[in-house]
Structure formats: structure tokens, C-alpha cells
């Protein structure tokens, strides 16, 4: 079965991919390549010798699925305290899409990114504590990642607005030439801890930009909240009394 996404509005746009609410599962999202930015375009942007690599090596969905499978096998269920789950590939009218957990707040809205939360609301004690809990767990589990970017972390809240957890939705996997599984657990944790240290630096950079009133860009901003649009025609269909 081919899922129809072209009639839907994505809720987020990344550098290479669009993110849609899954048409059949409201608790899942599906990521597809942006039609305006092909794998060929991406390869052309790279310099020598990276531009000699096969097209498949530039596919973010293939890489993310590989990394998530590795994390699930090596770290297990505990990883999904701080990482969104991956459910594999599905066919869509916009190409093969990678299906993942769609992190929502208790009121049903898609959780906001750490970037948008800090920009809109500041960095209060509750958020600082949540970041500290996330960092401690990330380091202890030794989750492999590239840079932990503020627009790749979601702040999930309960129905009352209390922060439940931070969740990484992108940027996973190591950029190092040495495969993560070749490292000792201690070295994996050290790598993860360094990424957490860098995250704190990025938060301070964002806070400084906020204080100066400098717009930080659109990465990490929701295009919609993931809730169905109000049925404006309900009143028109109501039977007369």
C-alpha cells in the first residue's frame, strides 16, 4: 500500500527531508526526501573525494534506519528513554519514507524543539533540570551521535505542562571513522559525554542570541501542531430542531 503524502502539509522541514504525520497512525511520523533537493544535488555540493561516493551514502533515511537498528541491538530498550523509536520504511507517493515515533505532549500537540522552547520561554529551572537529566542519561547509555543540536531535541510535556523528558529525533550515529561498536563501553560513554558538553555550549549560544534579539533561523520551528483542523462545517451540517 502506498501512503499519500503529497496532499498533506508537513509539520517540519529539515535541510534534506520533510516530516509528515503518518496518515494511519497519529503517534508516528514519516520522513521523506525533499522533492526540491535530490541525492544528486546533495552529492554535487560535496567536495572531492566525497563526491565520488555512491548516491545511497547520501540518503539520510537509510543512514538513520541503520543507526537506529544498531542502537536498538547494542543498547536496547533503555535507549528509547532519550531517542525516538524507528519503525522502518513504508512506500509513499513521495518515495520511500522512514517511519518513526511522533513525540506528542499530553494535550496531543507535537512536542516543541528545545530551540523553540528556549527562544519562546527562556531557560528556566525546570528546563535546566530536564536538560541535566537528559545529559546524564545520554552519557550513561553512551548513545552515539553527531553534534547534539538544539533543533534536534524535543521537549515533551504532560497535559499540565510539566516536562516529562527530552528526546533526540535526529543527528544520531557517529561521524568518526572508527565504528562505535569497536569502542569499549567506557569510550562510548566518554564520547557521549563530550556531545552533552557541546550541547550546553550551544544552549548558551542560543541564549546569547536571544538576549540580543537575533532571530536564530527556522530550523526546528513547527509548521503545524499535528492536531486535526477544527471542523468549521459542523454547524452547517447540524440538523434543524
Secondary structure in CASP SS format (residue, H / E / C, confidence):
PFRMAT SS
TARGET T0000
AUTHOR 0000-0000-0000
METHOD secondary structure of the structure
MODEL  1
X C 1.00
X C 1.00
X E 1.00
X C 1.00
X C 1.00
X C 1.00
X C 1.00
X C 1.00
X C 1.00
X C 1.00
X C 1.00
X E 1.00
X E 1.00
X C 1.00
X C 1.00
X C 1.00
X E 1.00
X E 1.00
X E 1.00
X E 1.00
X E 1.00
X C 1.00
X C 1.00
X C 1.00
X C 1.00
X C 1.00
X C 1.00
X E 1.00
X E 1.00
X E 1.00
X E 1.00
X E 1.00
X E 1.00
X C 1.00
X C 1.00
X C 1.00
X C 1.00
X C 1.00
X H 1.00
X H 1.00
X H 1.00
X H 1.00
X H 1.00
X H 1.00
X H 1.00
X C 1.00
X C 1.00
X C 1.00
X C 1.00
X H 1.00
X H 1.00
X H 1.00
X C 1.00
X C 1.00
X H 1.00
X H 1.00
X H 1.00
X H 1.00
X C 1.00
X H 1.00
X H 1.00
X H 1.00
X H 1.00
X H 1.00
X H 1.00
X H 1.00
X H 1.00
X H 1.00
X H 1.00
X H 1.00
X H 1.00
X H 1.00
X H 1.00
X H 1.00
X C 1.00
X C 1.00
X H 1.00
X H 1.00
X H 1.00
X H 1.00
X H 1.00
X C 1.00
X E 1.00
X C 1.00
X C 1.00
X E 1.00
X E 1.00
X E 1.00
X E 1.00
X E 1.00
X E 1.00
X E 1.00
X C 1.00
X C 1.00
X E 1.00
X E 1.00
X E 1.00
X E 1.00
X E 1.00
X E 1.00
X E 1.00
X C 1.00
X C 1.00
X E 1.00
X C 1.00
X C 1.00
X C 1.00
X C 1.00
X C 1.00
X E 1.00
X C 1.00
X E 1.00
X E 1.00
X H 1.00
X H 1.00
X H 1.00
X H 1.00
X H 1.00
X H 1.00
X H 1.00
X H 1.00
X C 1.00
X C 1.00
X C 1.00
X H 1.00
X H 1.00
X H 1.00
X H 1.00
X H 1.00
X H 1.00
X H 1.00
X H 1.00
X H 1.00
X H 1.00
X H 1.00
X H 1.00
X H 1.00
X H 1.00
X H 1.00
X H 1.00
X H 1.00
X C 1.00
X C 1.00
X C 1.00
X E 1.00
X C 1.00
X C 1.00
X C 1.00
X C 1.00
X H 1.00
X H 1.00
X H 1.00
X E 1.00
X E 1.00
X E 1.00
X E 1.00
X E 1.00
X C 1.00
X C 1.00
X C 1.00
X C 1.00
X C 1.00
X E 1.00
X E 1.00
X E 1.00
X E 1.00
X E 1.00
X E 1.00
X C 1.00
X C 1.00
X C 1.00
X E 1.00
X C 1.00
X C 1.00
X C 1.00
X C 1.00
X C 1.00
X C 1.00
X C 1.00
X H 1.00
X H 1.00
X H 1.00
X C 1.00
X C 1.00
X H 1.00
X H 1.00
X H 1.00
X H 1.00
X H 1.00
X H 1.00
X H 1.00
X H 1.00
X H 1.00
X H 1.00
X H 1.00
X H 1.00
X H 1.00
X H 1.00
X H 1.00
X H 1.00
X H 1.00
X H 1.00
X H 1.00
X H 1.00
X H 1.00
X H 1.00
X H 1.00
X H 1.00
X H 1.00
X H 1.00
X H 1.00
X H 1.00
X C 1.00
X C 1.00
X C 1.00
X C 1.00
X C 1.00
X C 1.00
X C 1.00
X C 1.00
X C 1.00
X C 1.00
X C 1.00
X C 1.00
X C 1.00
X C 1.00
X C 1.00
X C 1.00
X C 1.00
X C 1.00
X C 1.00
X C 1.00
X C 1.00
X H 1.00
X H 1.00
X H 1.00
X H 1.00
X C 1.00
X C 1.00
X C 1.00
X C 1.00
END
